[in-house]
Amino acid sequence: MLWSRQWLFTTGVTSGKIQLLIVFDYVVRSLGNLCIDKTKFRFPNIFLVYDIVALFSYLQIFHPPGRLFLGNGNSSKDYGSTYQKETFPSDAVITFFFVSPANYKNAIFVDYHNKTLHITTDELKTTNKVVVDFEIDKLVLHPTIADWVLAYSFLSRELRYSKDFGKTWNLLHTGVSPKFYWYIPGVDTDNSTVHLEILSSSGDSAHYKKCALEKCSATDTTDRKLGSFQPISLLIINQYVFVEKLKKEKSEMYVSYKRNDFKKAYFPPNTLPKHFLIMNADEDQVFVGVTNTDGVTLYLSDTTGQYYVPTLTDLLYVVRGIPWIDFHEVKSLKGIYLANQRSITENSRVRIEVKTLISFDKGGMWSVIPVPVGETSKCKQATDCSLHLHLDLGSLAAPGILSESKAPGLVLAHGNVGDKLDPNNTYVYVSRNGGVTWKNAGLPSGMYRFNILDQGSILTAVKEATYGVTNIIYYSYDQGNNWQNFKFSDKVLQVDGALNEPEINSLSLSIYGHTSGTTAWTLATIKFEQVLPSKCKKEDYEIWMPGDHTQFILLFELKLC
């Protein structure tokens, strides 16, 4: 099968820039030098849309599981300092919701049970109720035109479109699989373009079709040069379009570059792929993890995505219906990647050992991470000792690694120093230069939820729920060099989430959790404005160079405060 890593990490009811929080009641107060807004509620989830936080209360569980009655609630536009009541119809069954990436004031709440849309175009100040005559299983909102929406029905395989943000609908195409896409800005020239995977009547094969929104039904041809391919395999990432074919029980990948004809992707001889997982398709190259009988190998393509060479073998992975590979793209500096490589030892018993490797040239060369300064005493042997990190695979059971594109150079991760990754000996490490050098944050051993606020001016860490209870948050205002702690609640909580504004421009953080054995939940919104000592002065600036100064590795130079 062919999967996209981007798709694998899109979970729950979130869409675009949102996450969901459900509230019961609230109390606001201030503690110490940090402003704390505390909220008690039940059955939580959170959603943050830039400067709006919407909080709702679910009234009861509806059958089947996952369908929830949604009634009265509260919303806040100042990160939880003040609230106003929001009311949905008492019989509403909100299944999921979507926010327009083109205008974050626009959101559609889907009532699957009653075939109803609750639409807002003013951040929930008002809502309009629209009843439709089809099942709504999936909505995809246009990336640049706020009023355009695609709606999909799984059982009927019908795709519809709206050009007035859900008020009226037209049938676009029948026989469509769930793998359909809007136009990609900067690649597709017509913003009304849709990319479709059309299923055969039996559903055992598919064809690719690209058409304009209001001309799609009249365009009765699919891509005949490509022919049929495996259903549910169409992937579109930037200028690349991928599909998978199965020939003589061997999986083959086909790729279109810049919307030209599809061509077969070539891997080295004797490669017997079982699954393809697109790890990254930025910077005019494709990283793909290929599973086979021996494990997972990471391959890197040429510009067209057609020719591949191996860059790293034996990656750590698990299969939980689909393969998950322990790999991380450092978002805070381009071209830097981390991967966990496994090795199998067979002494008295078979066991898997894991080592962390890093590449600064997009997979050209991989190396171990040097032991941080002051950590050599943790090495049991001098010849085989380095820093090992829990990467994205760690997010399946615990928080993983964190880097943000708007916080240059910053990376936060859990790990240990030694000859292999040790899940029972975990500390927090911080890098300011994209992973070239690291520093132990000095926090107590354990797993934490990380957040980066205000493009890196504040870093936070709070103990994750499965690793115990806490009422302490750790924070740093000097990019991880020094850390302070703060008591955010009188009672200890199992922390289930720590969320900040998705564009990381805010200095507010919302922590939510529960006390053991109760159904009551607590939300604490912490505002860090008062923590920052002062505005930056000329003498506060330093020359920031993302590299190892001792080895003169320099990526670029930037002045920052």
N, C-alpha and C positions, 0 to 999 in steps of 0.2 A: 504494500500500500504506500501511498504518497501523502505525507502530512507536512504542514507548515508549523514550525515552532511558534510563530506568531499566533496561530490559531489554538495551539495546545495550551498556551498560557492565558487564554481568554476564557474565564470561568464565571459561573454564577449568573446573576441577572444584570451584571454591569454592562454598560455599553459606552464606548468612547472614553469619556473622562469621568465617569460617575461610579460611586459606590453607595450602598444603601444603609441607613440607620433608622431603627424603629423605636419610638419613645412612648413612655407612659405618663410621667409627670416630670417636673423639673424644679430645682432650687438653684439660685445663683449666689455665690459668695466669693470672697477674696481671701487667700491664704498667703502670708509671707510677702516676699517681693515679687511673686508671680501671681497673675490674675487667674483664678480657677473658676470656671463655670461648671457646677456639678449638676448632673441630671440623673434621676432614677427612672428606669423604664423596664419593660418586659419584651422578650423575644426580639433581640436586637439585630439589626443590620444598619448600614449607614450609607447615605449618599451625599457627596460633595460635588457641586458643579461650580468651579471657580469661586465666586463670592457668595454662593447660596448653599446653605445646609438645610435640607428638608428632612424633618423627623416625623415619622408616622407610627401609629399604634395598630397592630393587628388584633382584631377582636376574637377570632377563633379560627381553628384549623378546618379547612374544607376537604372533603374527599374528592379526587385522589390526592395522595401526599404531594405537597408542593403548591397546592392551590390555597391561597390565604384570603380570608375576608379582610377587607381594609375599610376602616371607618374614619372617625375623627382623628386628627393628629395636629402637630404643630410644626411650623417652619421658622427658620432663622436665616437672616441674611448678614448677620454680624458674628458668625462662628459661635453661636450659642449664647450670646449675652442677652438677647431678647428674643421672644417668640410671638407668633401669631397663629391662631387656629386655622387649620385647613380641613375642609369637609368634602369627602367623597360620598356618593350615594351609599346608604346603609347596606344595600345588597351587592355592592361592588366586590368582585373577585379579581384583584390585581395579580396577574401572573408574572408579568415582567414589564419593563419600561425602557425607553430609549430617549436620549438627548441628542439634539441635532449638533453635529460637529461644526456646522456653518453658523449656528446661532444658539448659544447655550441658554437662552431664555425659552427656547422651544423644546417641549418634551411631550412624549406620547406614552400614556399608561394604558396597558392592554388588559382588558377583562376578557379572557379567553372563554370563560364559562358562559357569559352573557353576550358574546360576540359584540363587544362594545369597546370603543376607544375613548379615553378621557384625555383631551388635548389642551395644553396650555402653551401660550406664546408670550407670556409675561411673568415667568418664574413663579407660577402657581397663584398669582393674584386672582386670576379667573381661570375656569376650566370649561370646555365645551364637550358635551357628550354626543358621540357619533355611533349609531348602531349600524353594523354592516351585515351582509348576507353571506359571509364566508368565514371559515375558520382562520384565525390569525395565529400562526405558529412562529413567525419570524418577521421582523421588520429590519430593513437596512436603509438608513437615512443618507441622503446625498452628501458627499464631502464638502461641496462648495455652495450648493443652492439649498437654502433652508427649507423651502416648501416641498421639495421632491422626496418621495418615499417609495420604497418597494416593499410589498407584503407578500409573504409566501404561505401556502397551505400544504402541509406535508401529505395528507391522505389523497387529496385531489391532484397534487403536483402542479398547482396553478400559481402563476406569478402575476401580481397586479401592481399597478403604479398609481400614485396620486401626485398631482402637481399643485395642490392647495393644502398641504400638510394634513392629509388624512380626512378631509371633509368629503371628498368624492373620489371614487376609484374606477379604474378601467382595467380590463383583462389585458395583460401583456403577452403571455404565452402559456401553453399547456405542456405537460410532460417534462417539466423542469425539475432538476434535482436541487437539493439545498445548496449546492455550490454555484452561486451566481454572484456577480460583482458589478458595482457601479464603475464608471470611468475612473481612471487613475490620473489625477492632475499632473501635468507636466509630461505625460506619456501619450494618453489618448487625446486626439485633437478636438473631438466633439464631446462636450460635456453631457450630452444625452445618451452616450454610449452605455450599453449594458453587455456584460459577458455572461453567457449562459452555458450550462451543461445540460443537454437535452437527452433524456433517457429513452431507451428503446421500450417498446410495449411490455416486454418481459422484465425490464429493469436490470438485465445482466450486461448491458453495454451502454455507451454514451457517445454523443457527438458534441463538438464545440461549435457555438454560434455567437457571433458578435453583430449587434445591430443597434440602430438608433431607437430611442424610446418609443416614438409614435409610429415608426415604420417597421417594427419588429415582426408583427404578425404577417405583414405583406412580404417579408423576406423569408422565403420558404427553404432556402438552402443553408446547409451547415458546411463546415470546413471539410470538403470531400478529399482534399489532398492528405489531410491528417487521418481521415477514416475514423473507425470506432476505437474506443479505449475503455479502460476500466472505469466503472461508475464511481462517483464520489471521489475522483482524483484530481479534478481541475483546481489548480492553485494559481493565483495571480498576485505577484509581488513586484511592485515597481514596473520596470520594463520587461519583466520575464513572465511568461505564461507556461505552466508545467502541466503535463498529464502523464499518466502511467499506462503502459500496455503490458499484456501478459502473453508471452510467446514461448511455447514448449515449457510451461511452468517456470519460466524465468521472467522476472520483472524488468521492464525497460522503461526508461524515462525519456520523454520527448519535451523539447523546450522551444518556445518562440521568443526571439529577442527583438525588442522594439517593434512588436506586432508584425514581424515578418513571418514567413512560412515556418512551420514546425520542423525541427530536425532531431534526429535521434541523439541522445547524450551518450558519449563514449567514456567508458571507464577502462582501466588496465585489463589485459587478458586475465582470464580465470576468476574475474569478479563475478560472484553469484548473488546478486542482491535479493533480499526478501522484502525489505522496506526501505523507503527513502524518507528522510526527514530534513526538510529545508531549514537549516539553522540560521542563515543570514543571506540576504540578497542585496546588500548595500554596496556602494563604491564600485559598481560595475563588475562584480564577481559574485559567485554563489558558493556558500559553504553548505555542504550536504552531508549528513550522517547516513551511512549505508549499513544496514544490519545484514548479516549473513550467518552461516552456521558457526563461524568462529567468534562472533561478537560484532562490534561496531567499529567501522573505520570512518574517519573524517576526510572528505575530499574537498578540494578547492578547484574552481573552474577558471577558464579563460573569460574574457569579457563577454562573449556571446552565451555563456552558460552551457556550451555544447561539449567541451573537452575537459576532463577532470584528471587530477593527479592526487595521490594520497598525501596527506599532510600529517596525520596522526592516527595510530592504530590502537586497538584495545581500549576504547573509551568506556568509562563506567556508565552503565545503563540499567534500567529495570523495564519490564514489560507489564503494564497494568491495562491490558486491552490494547494499548498503543505504546510504542517505545518512548521512554523518557531518557534523555542523554544529559549527563552532568557537564554542562558547558555554559560559559557566560561571556557575553559581549560586554566589554567595559564601555558603557554609554558616555562616560565623562571624557573619554579621549578616543578618537577613531583609530581603528586598526589594531587595537589591543584585545586579546582574547585569553580566557582561562579555560582549562579543561582538566578533568580528573581522569587519570589513566589507571586501569586496573592491572594487576598481575596476580597470577594464581600460583601459590606455593603448595607443594605436596610433601610435607615432612611427615609428622605423625598423623596429620589430618589435612584435608584440603581446606584452604582458606584464601579469601581474596584480600589483597592489600591494595590500597589506593594512594596514589601520589598526585600532587597538583603541579601542572605545568602552565607556563605563560608564554605567549607569543606577542612580540611588539611589531611584527610585520605581516599581520594577517595570515598566520599559519606557515610562513616561510621557514622559520626556525622556532623550536620550542625548547624551553629550559626550565629548570626548577627555580623556585623563588628563594633567593638568599635568606638566611636566618636574620631576622631583625636585630638591630643593635641592642645589646644587653641580654639577648636570649640564648647565647651559645651554651650557657650552663645547662640548658634543657636537652642538649644533644647527648644521647647515649654513646654515639660513635661519631667521630669527626668526619669520616669519609662519606657518610650517607645521611646527611641531615639538612633539612630545608623547611620552609613554611608550607603547610598544607591547609587548604580552605574548603569549607562546605560551599558548593556552588548552587546553581538553580535547582538541581535535583533535591537539595535540602528543603525546598519549599513544599515538597509533598508531605513532609512530616513536621517540619519546623521552618522558621524564617530562613531565607537563603541570603545571598549576597545582594548588596544594594549599590548601584551607581546611577547617576542622573545626568542627562545631557546638559542641563543648565547649571550643573555644579562641577566645573572643569577640574579633572584630576582626582576628585574624591571617590573613594571606594570604601565601604564598610563590609566586613565579613567575619564569620566565625571560623576558627581554625586552631591549629596547634603546631608546635615545632617538634620535629622528630624525623624518623625514617619513613613514616606513613601517616595517613589521616586517621585520627583517633577520635571516635564520636564520644568517648567518655572523658576526654580531656580537652575541653573547648573553651577558648577565650576570644575576646573581641579584638580584631586588628583593623587599623585604619591606614589607608594610603592617600597621600596628597598628590601623587604624580602618576596616577593611572595604573599603579601596580608595580612600578619599578622598585620602590622601597616601601617598607611597612613598619608600623609601630604598634606594639601592644597598648591598647587603650587603658589598661590598668583596672578594668572593671572586674568584679567577682566572676569566677568561672560559671558558665551556663549559656543558654540560648536566649537571644533578645530580639525584639522587634525594632528595626531601625527606621528612622525617618530623617530626611534632609529637608530643612526649612530655609526659606528665603535664599534660594540658590546657593546654599552652603554656609550661610552665616551662623546657623544653629544646626547641630547634629544631636539626635536624641536616641536613647536606647532604653527599653523597658522590658523586663523579664516576660517571656512568653508563657501562656497559660499552662501548657503541658509540662513545664519545668518548675512549677510551684506558684505560690501566691506572692504578691508584692503590693506595696503602695508607694514605691520609690521609682522615680524616673531619673535617669542620668542624662546630662546634657553638656555640650561643649560649644563655646562661642569662638574658639580659635582653631577650627578645622581639625579637632581631635587631639590636639597636643595636650590639653588639660580638660578634665571632666569634673563637673559638680553634680550633686544629687539633690533631689527635691521630693518632699512628701506630698503627693497629690490627693491622698484620701486618708481619712481617719482609720478606716478598716482596710485590711489587706484584701486584694482581689485576685482572681484569675483573669489576667488580661487577655481578651480575645481579639483585640484590634487596636491599632494606633494609626490614625489617618490624618493626613494633612491635605491642603489644597493641591490638586493634581499637577499644576504647573510650578509647584514649589516656590511661589512668590510670597506666600504668607508666612507670618511668624506664629500662627496658631496651630495647635495640635489637639486632636480629640482622641482620648483614650477611653475605651469601653470594655467592661468586664463584669463578672458576677462573683458573688460570694458562694462558697461551697454549700451545696444542699438547698439552695433557694432558687426561685424563679425570678427574683428581682435583679435588675441589672443597673449598673451605674455608669454614667458618662461624665468624664471630666475634660473640659476644654481648657487647655493651658495656653496662655498668651505670653510670649517671650519678649515682647517689646522692651520691658523694663530690665531685662537681663543684660542687653547689650550696653556696654559701659558708656559709649559716646559715639558721635558721628566721626567718621574717618577724617583724620588730618593728614597733611602731606607727609609727616614723619611716620605715619602708620603704614604707608605703602611699602611693599617689598617687591623685588624682582622675582617672579614665580617662574621657575623653569621645570617643566615636567620631565625630569630625567635624573639619572644617578650621577651626581657631580663628580664623584671619585673616578668614574669610568668615562666621563664626558659623553654620556648618552643624552642628547638634547633633541626634543621633538619640536618645540617652538617656545617662544618667550612672550610673556604677557605681564603687564603691570596690574596688580590688584591689591585690594585692601583686605 
